[in-house]
Amino acid sequence: MTTGTTAGFGLENLPYGVFSHGDDRRRIGVAYGDAVLDVGAAAAGGPFEALLAAPVLNPLLAAGRATWTAVRAAITEWLRDPVTSAHLVPRSEVTLHLPFEVGDYVDFYSSEQHATNVGKIFRPDSAALTPNWKHLPIGYHGRSGSIVVSGTPVVRPKGQRKGPQDPAPVFGPSVRLDIETEVGFVVGAGSPLGSTVPVEDFAEHVFGVFLLNDWSARDLQAWEYVPLGPFLGKSFATSISPWVVPLDALQAARVAPPARDPEPLPYLRDNGDWGLDLAIEVRLNGHLVSSPPFAGMYWTPAQQLAHMTINGAPTRPGDVYASGTVSGASKQEYGSLLEMSWGGAEPLTLPDGTTRTFLEDGDEIVISATAPGPDGSRIAFGEVAGRIEPAT
Amino acid sequence: MTTGTTAGFGLENLPYGVFSHGDDRRRIGVAYGDAVLDVGAAAAGGPFEALLAAPVLNPLLAAGRATWTAVRAAITEWLRDPVTSAHLVPRSEVTLHLPFEVGDYVDFYSSEQHATNVGKIFRPDSAALTPNWKHLPIGYHGRSGSIVVSGTPVVRPKGQRKGPQDPAPVFGPSVRLDIETEVGFVVGAGSPLGSTVPVEDFAEHVFGVFLLNDWSARDLQAWEYVPLGPFLGKSFATSISPWVVPLDALQAARVAPPARDPEPLPYLRDNGDWGLDLAIEVRLNGHLVSSPPFAGMYWTPAQQLAHMTINGAPTRPGDVYASGTVSGASKQEYGSLLEMSWGGAEPLTLPDGTTRTFLEDGDEIVISATAPGPDGSRIAFGEVAGRIEPAT
């Protein structure tokens, strides 16, 4: 388990997905090496049969932390047992699907470097960070129905754009199609209307972690987003990786988040380190173009969930929230082409000699990540991939 | 059928809801006079049994326009038939529930008067309308999981606020809790990822209409909303009326929308009149405080759906979108307390001698509406009600 898709998928990881194999029936699977364990089949006759025979992860998500821990232990046993491990299927033979039904989708904006870069590019006459940025994790709701699994083609969206010198908006395919390299979190055990989820309860509510590409049409976004935020510039597609890495697999990846100045209000104070040391890689047509470091994110997922619920908003199994674009200090660590090309002013040159500001038809983006596992092992997230198809 | 809850619920209307009666079982019902027809029971043994025996409207929503028309005709027959009309239950005995599972929720901002008022109050140093306002129906995604049925108590949300003179944000219960008087639309037949819904296809996709109160914490909203839009200032609760009035009942309510200047881009041009002449009333603790006219909305629901999908975003049965706050030309026609009290500067005096800027604990808001029906009849929407409970 050291090469290709098998590296990082050892017993330390055991991420969950939904696959089909040989027919249309969707089944819950767990990635192990170069295989998938059909856990619905392995669970037959036991206490977790009903949860794991579902075609989506939502019943397991709803079951809560104690069940998640027990199921994980059972899967480890099944992989060691010759009878149940007969339900391993080669990963190369399966089709992967969206792993859960998505409830609400919230996108945050929690990388200080990214927010600073975007502020400089979009609002050059103002302070880069808005006055609220260091007091709360800024977020907004995205379109749940547009969340698709890795590999789904992304059709170039059409819409309105208007440059500062244009007398009126024009309509057509986006000419500034971009990526946003993000990390996603899925809520398992929900919280009812009127309740809050304190920072310290994060791991009781969040089930797992995956990669997310929040495709963005920067020209549509720039024209529409004042005053109510991004809408059509984002809602055409959001891709996620098919394997949900359970929090249990990420204990060795936990790191202290950066120091915050000013100190946040009490409901946002850290309680346990939920910074996560994920090493992310972004490839454009196979070329590595960026390596954004997740460990430096200003706001952690625990703070994001606490903020999202401080007003009593409910959460449900399958609710998704995402980190916001992950950007480090240098161009080689930026999480969007907007930043890598500095608003289009500084094209990237790829190793094949071509240049890019934004995405061209046919371009493929692949985002992958790994994290420290126990005893020097690595935890792999697999990848979220998508290829741009021409506007229709 | 001329008084109380029975007026406007004749054969011309027949709105759909979900009720329980005597036990916890949720059933689809149609309001008729002072009764509810248990349409799942009435449909037993017939072609619509599976659709109408569901505990939510979603299967009926997904069935599409031809089925909606056929079911409506069948219900009219069932109400005239002594056997099936035995499934009428007194409306006073039933409990009403959320009528459908909500997919995505989009809130628009399509009243020119409201947008102008808010611009003047929130951004007094800028033009009241942003440059994009007359080119596209501005909208953003809200929180689907916070949509609740009329009658659900609304707990005053807590969060961050910061006045312009405050050195740092403070945390506590909202002190500027407000309403937004809106009209909601529910998508029936969805549209797949990558497709668009032209203006002229509106009635093939949208099933019906209801009332919506987008509760808003103006102090939280003002501090958080730049640059990515409203989030916690809205996501704590959105109330909807329990009866979904089918488009079929609103043919006599259709009116030409106002003239648009400048002319919208071709994909937003009107094709058929989908302005709707709803007469809305807003009551605070029983006192009529506003009568917002819906007929004057700048963007119609047909244009809103066309815009929402022009980038290829998919729609699903149960997706909700709302008009934005409905405001007419005078204070007696404004759809929010923000406008009625002009940002809190001009308190309202109620007939009982008390004054209000924003909502106080214990206040109850009831929004109701009627529309022209065929042959001089009226179509009633019922009401969306909510009472404010103190912060916890």
HADDOCK unambig.tbl for C-alpha pairs under 7 A between the chains (distance, minus, plus):
assign (segid A and resid 104 and name CA) (segid B and resid 143 and name CA) 6.40 0.50 0.50
assign (segid A and resid 104 and name CA) (segid B and resid 144 and name CA) 6.32 0.50 0.50
assign (segid A and resid 104 and name CA) (segid B and resid 145 and name CA) 6.71 0.50 0.50
assign (segid A and resid 132 and name CA) (segid B and resid 223 and name CA) 6.86 0.50 0.50
assign (segid A and resid 132 and name CA) (segid B and resid 224 and name CA) 6.60 0.50 0.50
assign (segid A and resid 139 and name CA) (segid B and resid 228 and name CA) 6.80 0.50 0.50
assign (segid A and resid 139 and name CA) (segid B and resid 231 and name CA) 6.73 0.50 0.50
assign (segid A and resid 140 and name CA) (segid B and resid 228 and name CA) 6.19 0.50 0.50
assign (segid A and resid 140 and name CA) (segid B and resid 229 and name CA) 6.55 0.50 0.50
assign (segid A and resid 140 and name CA) (segid B and resid 230 and name CA) 6.92 0.50 0.50
assign (segid A and resid 140 and name CA) (segid B and resid 231 and name CA) 5.44 0.50 0.50
assign (segid A and resid 141 and name CA) (segid B and resid 141 and name CA) 5.33 0.50 0.50
assign (segid A and resid 141 and name CA) (segid B and resid 142 and name CA) 5.92 0.50 0.50
assign (segid A and resid 141 and name CA) (segid B and resid 143 and name CA) 6.71 0.50 0.50
assign (segid A and resid 142 and name CA) (segid B and resid 141 and name CA) 5.91 0.50 0.50
assign (segid A and resid 143 and name CA) (segid B and resid 104 and name CA) 6.39 0.50 0.50
assign (segid A and resid 143 and name CA) (segid B and resid 141 and name CA) 6.70 0.50 0.50
assign (segid A and resid 144 and name CA) (segid B and resid 104 and name CA) 6.31 0.50 0.50
assign (segid A and resid 145 and name CA) (segid B and resid 104 and name CA) 6.69 0.50 0.50
assign (segid A and resid 145 and name CA) (segid B and resid 314 and name CA) 6.42 0.50 0.50
assign (segid A and resid 145 and name CA) (segid B and resid 315 and name CA) 6.97 0.50 0.50
assign (segid A and resid 146 and name CA) (segid B and resid 313 and name CA) 6.24 0.50 0.50
assign (segid A and resid 146 and name CA) (segid B and resid 314 and name CA) 6.39 0.50 0.50
assign (segid A and resid 155 and name CA) (segid B and resid 194 and name CA) 6.70 0.50 0.50
assign (segid A and resid 157 and name CA) (segid B and resid 311 and name CA) 4.65 0.50 0.50
assign (segid A and resid 157 and name CA) (segid B and resid 312 and name CA) 6.36 0.50 0.50
assign (segid A and resid 158 and name CA) (segid B and resid 310 and name CA) 6.51 0.50 0.50
assign (segid A and resid 158 and name CA) (segid B and resid 311 and name CA) 4.92 0.50 0.50
assign (segid A and resid 159 and name CA) (segid B and resid 310 and name CA) 6.44 0.50 0.50
assign (segid A and resid 159 and name CA) (segid B and resid 311 and name CA) 5.95 0.50 0.50
assign (segid A and resid 194 and name CA) (segid B and resid 155 and name CA) 6.69 0.50 0.50
assign (segid A and resid 223 and name CA) (segid B and resid 132 and name CA) 6.87 0.50 0.50
assign (segid A and resid 224 and name CA) (segid B and resid 132 and name CA) 6.60 0.50 0.50
assign (segid A and resid 227 and name CA) (segid B and resid 229 and name CA) 6.49 0.50 0.50
assign (segid A and resid 228 and name CA) (segid B and resid 139 and name CA) 6.80 0.50 0.50
assign (segid A and resid 228 and name CA) (segid B and resid 140 and name CA) 6.20 0.50 0.50
assign (segid A and resid 228 and name CA) (segid B and resid 228 and name CA) 6.66 0.50 0.50
assign (segid A and resid 228 and name CA) (segid B and resid 229 and name CA) 4.14 0.50 0.50
assign (segid A and resid 228 and name CA) (segid B and resid 230 and name CA) 6.40 0.50 0.50
assign (segid A and resid 229 and name CA) (segid B and resid 140 and name CA) 6.56 0.50 0.50
assign (segid A and resid 229 and name CA) (segid B and resid 227 and name CA) 6.50 0.50 0.50
assign (segid A and resid 229 and name CA) (segid B and resid 228 and name CA) 4.13 0.50 0.50
assign (segid A and resid 229 and name CA) (segid B and resid 229 and name CA) 4.09 0.50 0.50
assign (segid A and resid 230 and name CA) (segid B and resid 140 and name CA) 6.91 0.50 0.50
assign (segid A and resid 230 and name CA) (segid B and resid 228 and name CA) 6.39 0.50 0.50
assign (segid A and resid 231 and name CA) (segid B and resid 139 and name CA) 6.73 0.50 0.50
assign (segid A and resid 231 and name CA) (segid B and resid 140 and name CA) 5.43 0.50 0.50
assign (segid A and resid 232 and name CA) (segid B and resid 308 and name CA) 6.99 0.50 0.50
assign (segid A and resid 232 and name CA) (segid B and resid 311 and name CA) 6.36 0.50 0.50
assign (segid A and resid 235 and name CA) (segid B and resid 313 and name CA) 5.85 0.50 0.50
assign (segid A and resid 236 and name CA) (segid B and resid 311 and name CA) 5.74 0.50 0.50
assign (segid A and resid 236 and name CA) (segid B and resid 312 and name CA) 5.54 0.50 0.50
assign (segid A and resid 236 and name CA) (segid B and resid 313 and name CA) 4.46 0.50 0.50
assign (segid A and resid 308 and name CA) (segid B and resid 232 and name CA) 6.99 0.50 0.50
assign (segid A and resid 310 and name CA) (segid B and resid 158 and name CA) 6.53 0.50 0.50
assign (segid A and resid 310 and name CA) (segid B and resid 159 and name CA) 6.45 0.50 0.50
assign (segid A and resid 311 and name CA) (segid B and resid 157 and name CA) 4.66 0.50 0.50
assign (segid A and resid 311 and name CA) (segid B and resid 158 and name CA) 4.95 0.50 0.50
assign (segid A and resid 311 and name CA) (segid B and resid 159 and name CA) 5.95 0.50 0.50
assign (segid A and resid 311 and name CA) (segid B and resid 232 and name CA) 6.36 0.50 0.50
assign (segid A and resid 311 and name CA) (segid B and resid 236 and name CA) 5.74 0.50 0.50
assign (segid A and resid 312 and name CA) (segid B and resid 157 and name CA) 6.37 0.50 0.50
assign (segid A and resid 312 and name CA) (segid B and resid 236 and name CA) 5.54 0.50 0.50
assign (segid A and resid 313 and name CA) (segid B and resid 146 and name CA) 6.23 0.50 0.50
assign (segid A and resid 313 and name CA) (segid B and resid 235 and name CA) 5.85 0.50 0.50
assign (segid A and resid 313 and name CA) (segid B and resid 236 and name CA) 4.45 0.50 0.50
assign (segid A and resid 314 and name CA) (segid B and resid 145 and name CA) 6.41 0.50 0.50
assign (segid A and resid 314 and name CA) (segid B and resid 146 and name CA) 6.37 0.50 0.50
assign (segid A and resid 315 and name CA) (segid B and resid 145 and name CA) 6.96 0.50 0.50
